[in-house]
Amino acid sequence: MSYLREIERNIAVPAVTNGSGGLLRFTTAGSVDDGKSTLIGRLLHDTRQILEDQLTAVARASHKQGLEELDLSLFTDGLEAEREQGITIDVAYRYFSMPRRKFIIADTPGHVQYTRNMATGASTADVAVILADAAKGLLEQSKRHLFIAHLLGIKHVIVAVNKMDLVDYQRDKFEAVRDAVEQFSALLDGPLPHFYFVPVCALLGDMVVERGDRLAWYDGPTLLELLESIERAEARTSRPFRFPVQLVQKSVEQGRAYLGLIASGSVFVGQEVVVLPSGRTTTVKAIHRWPGNRAAASAGESVALSLADEIDISRGDQIASVEQPPHVFRMLEATLVWFSVDPMVANGRYLLKHASRTVKAKVASVVDIVDVDTLTKRVSTTAVVGVNDIAHVVIALAQPIFCDLYSEERATGAFILIDEMSNQTVAAGMIA
């Protein structure tokens, strides 16, 4: 099998187009029972994205639960355990298309136990839709999700104040949530996301796709109109070239090629690049992408690169821009979202996986832990980092990694920590 077909079979990922008419990835988040799955179900239902067999299956499941109306949350709560418990457990991804834009939705869990799943679903999002119950206000878990969305560099946050029917569509209830979000966001460090606020009733459909007639005092856009109009962040193609090598393959006809996903930037035949960790420079001889060769390729595309010189390159190495090479770190500072129920072990040893490179790592020190409710920081040499905690740490590495700061490039500024013994992912990290 040629390495061209190997790309198509193993690692092909569709490219993301830019502009308001391109693909938008958004995630839903918020506290448990705020109605995230119902909101997405309403969005899919009212935009006529539901196939007849799906509609029949959900109608059957709703009837089994003793409901007279469709339970819209079941369009995304696909696991049997989710349907039985009435909560979202795993991240549910859905795709739908409208005339103005295509969307990928990540419906994430609200329960505090599944905060790690929320962080996973939000990690690739362009927009976060944070729900708040109009009757309950902004709860701690919604604050945690707002903070995580900010940490993950999401530039646009839509706060959907849901269940307006439970408060008789009162404007002051909507404004109370808006004020609480603005007060909380004032405590955040660094550049803030752009906030949008919209009152909705996911159960009845007000201000989701159609305006309805019960929120006449609100003259802003509906949720769908917001999603269709938000401009995506700067394209990854305009950033420095980064190509973590996933696989090396040799062909009798075309020699050695290096397979992977272009994390950022673009590459063209004849371009000068640097190979890390060797530091050797060379030029790109050919770019292979099924079904044929290309003159250039950009971020989001899976390709095979042939280089002009024979260089010892293996999985985990990186081919990058000569003019703007990545940082090379053996010791790094990072913000961690701790996933595991087992607390972080002082000087504990883990595996750090960054792009296609995995190295042994040790948490050398905990700088501070963030109190998500107040955003104050606890500073203590004996601080225990437990499940769902967000901590600023220093990590020592057995071998270098080639990365960017997370604020500069999300794709190459993020990593995960893996427990060496259990092989479980225990944390997600952002390089500071």
C-alpha positions in Angstrom: 0.0 0.0 0.0 1.4 3.4 -0.9 1.7 6.1 1.8 -0.9 8.1 -0.1 -3.5 5.5 0.6 -2.2 5.2 4.2 -3.0 8.8 4.7 -6.5 8.4 3.5 -7.1 5.2 5.5 -5.5 6.3 8.8 -5.3 10.0 9.5 -7.3 12.0 6.9 -9.1 14.9 8.4 -11.2 17.3 6.4 -9.9 20.8 6.1 -11.8 23.6 7.8 -12.8 26.5 5.6 -12.8 30.1 6.9 -15.2 33.0 6.9 -18.8 33.4 8.1 -19.9 30.8 5.6 -17.4 28.1 6.7 -17.6 25.4 9.3 -18.2 26.6 12.9 -17.5 24.3 15.8 -19.4 25.2 19.0 -19.9 23.5 22.3 -22.7 23.7 24.9 -21.9 23.8 28.6 -23.4 24.8 31.9 -24.7 23.3 35.1 -26.6 20.0 35.2 -30.3 20.3 34.2 -29.9 23.7 32.6 -31.3 22.1 29.4 -28.3 21.8 27.1 -29.4 18.6 25.4 -32.9 20.0 25.0 -31.6 23.1 23.5 -29.6 21.2 20.9 -32.5 18.9 20.2 -34.7 22.0 19.6 -32.1 23.5 17.3 -31.9 20.3 15.3 -35.6 19.8 15.2 -36.6 23.3 14.2 -34.0 23.4 11.5 -35.4 20.1 10.1 -32.1 18.2 10.6 -33.9 15.1 12.1 -34.3 12.0 9.9 -37.6 10.1 10.0 -36.0 7.0 11.7 -34.4 9.2 14.4 -37.7 11.0 15.0 -39.5 7.6 15.3 -36.8 6.3 17.7 -37.0 9.4 20.0 -40.8 9.3 19.9 -40.7 5.7 21.1 -38.2 6.4 23.8 -40.2 9.4 25.0 -43.4 7.3 25.1 -41.4 4.7 27.1 -40.7 7.4 29.7 -44.4 8.2 29.9 -44.1 11.5 28.1 -46.8 12.8 25.8 -44.4 15.2 23.9 -41.1 14.5 22.3 -38.1 14.6 24.7 -35.8 16.7 22.6 -32.8 15.9 24.7 -32.8 12.3 23.4 -31.6 13.5 20.0 -28.1 14.0 21.6 -28.2 11.8 24.7 -27.4 8.7 22.7 -26.1 6.4 25.5 -28.7 4.1 27.1 -27.3 5.1 30.6 -27.9 8.8 29.6 -31.5 8.2 28.6 -32.2 6.2 31.8 -30.7 8.8 34.1 -31.8 11.9 32.2 -28.3 13.4 32.1 -25.5 13.7 29.6 -22.4 11.6 30.4 -20.2 11.6 27.3 -19.6 14.3 24.7 -22.2 14.0 21.9 -21.1 15.4 18.5 -23.7 16.4 15.9 -23.3 17.9 12.5 -25.8 20.0 10.7 -25.8 22.4 7.7 -27.7 25.5 7.0 -27.6 27.7 3.8 -25.3 30.2 5.4 -23.0 27.9 7.4 -22.1 24.4 8.5 -21.9 23.4 12.2 -20.4 20.8 14.4 -21.9 20.7 17.9 -20.3 19.2 21.0 -23.0 18.7 23.6 -21.0 18.3 26.8 -22.1 17.1 30.3 -23.1 19.5 33.0 -22.5 17.3 36.0 -19.4 18.2 38.0 -18.3 14.6 37.8 -17.9 14.9 34.0 -16.1 18.3 33.9 -13.2 16.5 32.1 -15.6 15.7 29.2 -16.7 19.3 29.0 -13.0 20.4 28.7 -12.5 17.8 26.0 -15.6 18.9 24.0 -14.6 22.6 24.3 -11.0 22.1 23.3 -11.6 22.5 19.6 -14.6 24.9 19.7 -14.8 28.3 18.1 -17.8 29.3 20.2 -19.1 28.2 23.6 -22.8 28.3 24.3 -23.1 28.5 28.1 -26.6 27.8 29.5 -28.0 29.3 32.7 -31.4 28.5 34.3 -33.4 31.7 34.5 -34.9 30.5 37.8 -31.7 29.4 39.4 -29.3 32.0 38.1 -25.6 31.5 37.4 -24.4 28.4 39.4 -20.9 27.3 40.4 -20.6 24.7 37.6 -21.6 27.3 35.0 -18.9 29.5 36.4 -16.4 26.7 36.1 -17.4 26.1 32.5 -17.1 29.9 31.8 -13.6 29.8 33.3 -12.6 26.7 31.3 -13.9 28.2 28.1 -11.7 31.3 28.9 -8.7 29.1 29.6 -9.2 27.2 26.4 -9.0 30.4 24.4 -12.6 30.4 23.1 -13.1 33.9 21.7 -16.9 34.0 21.6 -19.2 33.0 24.4 -23.0 33.0 24.0 -24.9 32.9 27.4 -28.3 31.4 26.7 -30.6 32.1 29.6 -32.9 29.1 29.4 -36.2 28.1 30.9 -37.6 31.6 30.6 -41.1 30.0 30.7 -40.5 29.1 34.4 -40.1 32.8 35.3 -43.0 34.0 33.1 -40.5 35.4 30.6 -39.6 38.2 33.0 -36.9 40.5 31.7 -35.4 41.2 35.1 -34.5 37.4 35.5 -32.6 37.5 32.2 -30.8 40.7 33.2 -29.9 39.2 36.6 -28.0 36.4 34.9 -26.4 38.8 32.5 -25.2 40.9 35.4 -23.8 37.9 37.2 -21.9 36.8 34.2 -20.4 40.3 33.7 -19.4 40.5 37.4 -17.7 37.0 37.1 -16.0 37.8 33.8 -14.5 41.0 35.4 -12.4 38.7 37.6 -10.8 36.8 34.6 -7.2 37.5 33.7 -6.1 38.4 30.2 -8.1 39.2 27.1 -11.8 38.4 27.6 -14.0 36.6 25.1 -16.8 38.5 23.4 -20.0 37.8 25.3 -23.5 37.6 23.8 -26.7 37.2 25.8 -30.0 35.7 24.6 -33.1 34.6 26.5 -34.5 31.2 25.3 -37.0 28.6 26.1 -35.6 25.4 24.6 -38.7 23.4 25.6 -41.1 25.6 23.6 -38.6 27.0 21.0 -38.6 30.7 21.8 -35.5 32.5 20.5 -33.7 29.3 19.5 -34.5 29.1 15.7 -37.8 31.0 15.7 -38.5 34.2 17.7 -41.8 33.1 19.2 -44.2 35.6 20.6 -43.5 35.5 24.3 -40.2 37.6 24.4 -41.3 40.8 22.7 -39.1 42.9 24.9 -35.9 41.2 23.5 -35.0 42.7 20.1 -31.7 40.9 19.6 -30.9 38.0 17.3 -32.0 34.4 18.0 -29.5 31.8 19.0 -29.3 30.4 15.4 -28.8 34.0 14.0 -25.9 34.5 16.4 -24.3 31.3 15.4 -24.6 32.1 11.7 -23.2 35.6 12.1 -20.2 35.1 14.5 -16.9 35.5 12.7 -14.4 32.7 13.4 -11.0 33.5 14.9 -7.9 34.1 12.8 -7.3 31.2 10.4 -4.6 28.7 11.5 -3.2 28.9 8.0 -1.8 32.4 8.8 0.3 31.1 11.7 3.8 29.5 11.7 4.1 26.1 10.1 3.9 23.2 12.5 3.9 19.5 11.4 4.2 16.9 14.2 5.3 13.6 12.6 2.9 10.8 13.2 4.3 8.1 11.0 7.4 7.4 8.8 6.9 5.3 5.7 9.2 4.3 2.9 8.2 3.7 -0.6 10.3 2.0 -3.3 9.1 4.5 -5.9 9.2 7.7 -3.9 11.5 7.2 -1.0 10.8 8.1 2.7 7.8 10.3 3.6 6.6 11.7 6.9 2.9 11.5 7.6 0.9 13.7 9.9 -1.6 16.5 10.3 -0.6 20.1 9.7 -1.3 21.7 13.1 -0.9 25.2 12.0 0.4 27.4 9.1 1.0 26.2 5.6 3.7 24.5 3.5 4.7 24.5 -0.1 7.1 22.6 -2.3 10.6 24.2 -2.1 9.9 25.8 1.3 12.9 25.7 3.8 12.0 23.9 7.1 13.7 22.9 10.3 13.5 19.4 11.8 13.4 19.1 15.6 15.0 17.9 17.7 18.0 17.6 15.4 17.8 21.2 14.3 18.8 20.4 10.7 17.3 22.4 7.9 16.2 21.2 4.6 13.5 21.9 1.9 10.2 20.2 1.1 10.6 18.1 -2.0 7.0 16.9 -2.4 3.6 17.1 -0.7 1.5 13.9 -1.1 -2.2 13.8 -0.4 -4.5 11.3 -1.9 -5.2 11.0 -4.8 -2.1 12.9 -6.0 0.7 15.3 -5.2 0.1 18.9 -4.2 2.0 22.1 -4.6 0.9 23.4 -1.2 -1.1 22.4 1.9 -2.4 24.1 5.0 -3.6 23.6 8.6 -6.1 20.9 9.1 -4.9 18.8 6.2 -3.3 15.3 6.6 -0.4 14.9 4.2 2.9 13.1 3.7 6.0 15.2 3.2 9.1 14.2 1.3 12.2 16.2 2.1 15.2 17.0 -0.1 17.8 15.5 2.4 18.0 12.2 4.2 17.5 13.1 7.9 16.9 10.8 10.8 13.2 11.6 11.7 10.8 9.5 13.8 7.4 9.7 15.3 7.2 12.6 17.7 9.7 14.8 15.9 8.4 18.0 14.3 9.0 19.7 11.0 8.5 23.5 11.4 9.0 27.0 10.0 12.7 28.1 9.9 11.7 31.8 10.4 9.4 31.1 13.4 10.4 27.9 15.0 8.5 26.6 18.1 9.8 26.8 21.6 11.9 23.9 22.9 11.1 23.2 26.6 12.6 20.8 29.1 10.9 22.6 31.9 7.5 24.3 31.4 4.8 26.2 33.2 1.3 25.2 32.5 -2.3 25.5 33.6 -3.8 22.0 34.4 -7.4 20.9 34.5 -7.2 17.8 36.8 -9.5 15.0 35.6 -8.7 12.1 37.9 -10.5 11.2 41.1 -7.0 10.3 42.4 -5.3 13.6 43.5 -2.1 14.7 41.9 0.9 13.1 43.5 3.6 15.5 44.8 6.6 15.0 42.5 4.5 12.3 40.8 5.7 10.9 37.6 3.5 10.9 34.5 3.6 10.7 30.8 3.1 14.0 28.9 1.6 13.6 25.5 2.0 16.7 23.2 0.9 16.3 19.6 2.5 13.0 18.5 5.4 13.1 21.1 5.2 11.4 24.4 7.8 12.0 27.1 8.2 11.2 30.8 7.3 14.1 33.1 7.3 15.1 36.7 5.2 17.8 38.3 8.0 19.7 40.0 5.8 22.2 41.9 2.3 23.6 42.2 2.3 27.3 42.0 -1.4 27.9 42.9 -4.9 26.4 42.7 -7.8 28.5 41.5 -11.1 28.8 43.4 -13.5 28.7 40.5 -16.3 30.4 42.4 -14.2 33.5 43.3 -11.2 33.1 41.0 -8.9 33.7 44.0 -5.7 31.6 44.1 -4.6 29.3 46.9 -0.8 29.3 47.2 0.6 26.5 49.3 3.5 24.1 49.0 1.3 21.4 50.4 -1.7 22.1 48.2 -3.6 19.0 47.0 -4.8 19.1 43.4 -8.0 17.1 43.2 -10.6 16.2 40.6 -11.9 19.2 38.7 -9.3 21.5 40.2 -7.5 24.1 38.0 -3.9 24.6 38.9 -0.8 26.5 37.7 2.1 24.1 37.9 5.7 23.6 36.8 6.5 20.4 34.9 10.0 18.9 34.4 10.5 16.7 31.2 12.9 13.9 30.6 13.1 14.9 26.9 12.3 18.2 25.2 9.0 19.0 23.5 8.6 21.5 20.6 5.6 23.7 21.3 4.0 27.1 21.3 2.4 29.0 24.2 -1.3 28.1 24.3 -2.2 31.8 23.9 -0.3 31.8 20.6 -1.5 28.5 19.1 -4.0 26.1 20.7 -3.1 23.1 18.6 0.6 23.0 19.7 0.2 24.7 23.1 -1.9 21.9 24.7 -1.0 18.5 26.1 -2.4 15.8 28.3 -0.9 14.0 31.3 -1.2 10.2 31.5 -0.7 8.0 34.6 2.2 5.7 33.9 0.6 2.8 35.9 -3.0 2.9 34.8 -2.5 4.5 31.4 -5.5 6.8 32.2 -5.6 10.4 31.2 -5.4 12.4 34.4 -5.2 16.0 33.3 -5.3 18.4 30.3 -2.7 21.2 30.2 -2.2 24.5 28.5 1.4 25.8 28.2 1.7 29.3 29.8 
